Amino acid sequence: MLIALSSEVDPKAAELLGGFDDVTLATDAPQSVVVLERDVLPVRVEMVDADGVLSRIEEGVRPASLLVVNAVLDDRVAARLEDAGVGYFDAGGRRWLPGLRRTERARHPRTARKRGLSGPSIRLGQLLADYSSESWTERSLARRGLTTQATAHRFLSRLESEGLIEREGKGRVTSRWVKEPERMRAWLAREARPRGAALLPCFVADPFQLPQLPGRSFVLTGAVAAAELGLPVLVGGADPMMRVNVDPDELEEVPQALGGFRVDAGANLMLVADPDRLAFDADVLPSGIAIASPSRVMLDLYLEGRGDAAVGVFLDLWGSREIAR
């Protein structure tokens, strides 16, 4: 990496930048720039200390700024600079420039279960729980669940061995259906509990009026979605939770693409990475918002506060009323 510094740059900044092994410095340039492999970034280089970083954030740092920090940044402060598009080099060897991967802010809560169903099997289980009055062939279930017939065969065989489904016919025309919907839903709640989901709190202008992003879909789930389904499970102001079809390492870029930013406190939207497309079977509310299926809403309640209790209440309510789909 080549960094060209104008004569106006503080010599202390040049000294700190020169301590990076892969940085080549050029001085007395007409303008300060960072030369990357495929890009040239004009920058305004500024030397700051720890207090100066925080004050710059509060004042609003211009995106083209490059802060040379005579301190060691923690993850929280570093991420705030990155969200503002501000590059930095710090005294501990940490650095970031626009275009590089951001510091992670996503949480990855893990449940006590170390093993569970695969993504395709969870999608199949959701269909059986949500459409418990329908009969399915292996082919029809696989097609609706976006997976292979072999996966559907193995999954249905497991459910049959556990007494959760019944069958009729032979060969390709064999039909299967759920024996007891309440048992099937309880089994899914136990076996498909989320494991290591990537959650990212953020703040956006309006969580219910998100801008469209090419190739991205946002599906409402969790407690707010439960209330929309007529099955309220939590008392209080829960923030909306949206599943978005990205891998966990892509989640960090989504808030800025929505015109918002990542936060530690004061969030009004929780994003959940959905690489396995578990919110695939969404409906659309009259408001235009996509909402996850009842089974997905139930499972994502585990990601909310008091998740176990919330899931229990949801299952009880679901068993006492029909959800039109």
Rosetta blueprint (number, residue, H / E / L):
1 M L
2 L E
3 I E
4 A E
5 L E
6 S E
7 S L
8 E L
9 V L
10 D L
11 P H
12 K H
13 A H
14 A H
15 E H
16 L H
17 L H
18 G L
19 G L
20 F L
21 D L
22 D L
23 V L
24 T E
25 L E
26 A E
27 T E
28 D E
29 A E
30 P L
31 Q L
32 S L
33 V E
34 V E
35 V E
36 L L
37 E L
38 R L
39 D L
40 V E
41 L E
42 P E
43 V L
44 R E
45 V E
46 E E
47 M E
48 V E
49 D L
50 A H
51 D H
52 G H
53 V H
54 L H
55 S H
56 R H
57 I H
58 E H
59 E H
60 G L
61 V L
62 R L
63 P L
64 A L
65 S E
66 L E
67 L E
68 V E
69 V E
70 N L
71 A L
72 V L
73 L L
74 D L
75 D H
76 R H
77 V H
78 A H
79 A H
80 R H
81 L H
82 E H
83 D H
84 A L
85 G L
86 V L
87 G E
88 Y E
89 F E
90 D E
91 A L
92 G L
93 G L
94 R L
95 R E
96 W E
97 L L
98 P L
99 G L
100 L L
101 R L
102 R L
103 T L
104 E L
105 R L
106 A L
107 R E
108 H L
109 P L
110 R L
111 T L
112 A L
113 R L
114 K L
115 R L
116 G L
117 L L
118 S L
119 G H
120 P H
121 S H
122 I H
123 R H
124 L H
125 G H
126 Q H
127 L H
128 L H
129 A H
130 D H
131 Y L
132 S L
133 S L
134 E L
135 S L
136 W E
137 T L
138 E H
139 R H
140 S H
141 L H
142 A H
143 R H
144 R H
145 G L
146 L L
147 T L
148 T L
149 Q H
150 A H
151 T H
152 A H
153 H H
154 R H
155 F H
156 L H
157 S H
158 R H
159 L H
160 E H
161 S H
162 E L
163 G L
164 L L
165 I E
166 E E
167 R E
168 E E
169 G L
170 K L
171 G H
172 R H
173 V H
174 T L
175 S E
176 R E
177 W E
178 V E
179 K L
180 E L
181 P H
182 E H
183 R H
184 M H
185 R H
186 A H
187 W H
188 L H
189 A H
190 R H
191 E H
192 A L
193 R L
194 P L
195 R L
196 G L
197 A L
198 A L
199 L E
200 L E
201 P E
202 C E
203 F E
204 V L
205 A L
206 D L
207 P L
208 F L
209 Q L
210 L L
211 P L
212 Q L
213 L L
214 P L
215 G L
216 R L
217 S L
218 F E
219 V E
220 L E
221 T E
222 G H
223 A H
224 V H
225 A H
226 A H
227 A H
228 E H
229 L L
230 G L
231 L L
232 P L
233 V L
234 L L
235 V L
236 G L
237 G L
238 A L
239 D L
240 P L
241 M E
242 M E
243 R E
244 V E
245 N L
246 V L
247 D L
248 P H
249 D H
250 E H
251 L H
252 E H
253 E H
254 V H
255 P H
256 Q H
257 A H
258 L L
259 G L
260 G L
261 F E
262 R E
263 V L
264 D L
265 A L
266 G L
267 A L
268 N L
269 L E
270 M E
271 L E
272 V E
273 A E
274 D L
275 P L
276 D L
277 R L
278 L L
279 A L
280 F L
281 D L
282 A L
283 D E
284 V E
285 L L
286 P L
287 S L
288 G L
289 I L
290 A E
291 I E
292 A L
293 S L
294 P H
295 S H
296 R H
297 V H
298 M H
299 L H
300 D H
301 L H
302 Y H
303 L H
304 E L
305 G L
306 R L
307 G H
308 D H
309 A H
310 A H
311 V H
312 G H
313 V H
314 F H
315 L H
316 D H
317 L H
318 W H
319 G H
320 S H
321 R L
322 E L
323 I L
324 A L
325 R L
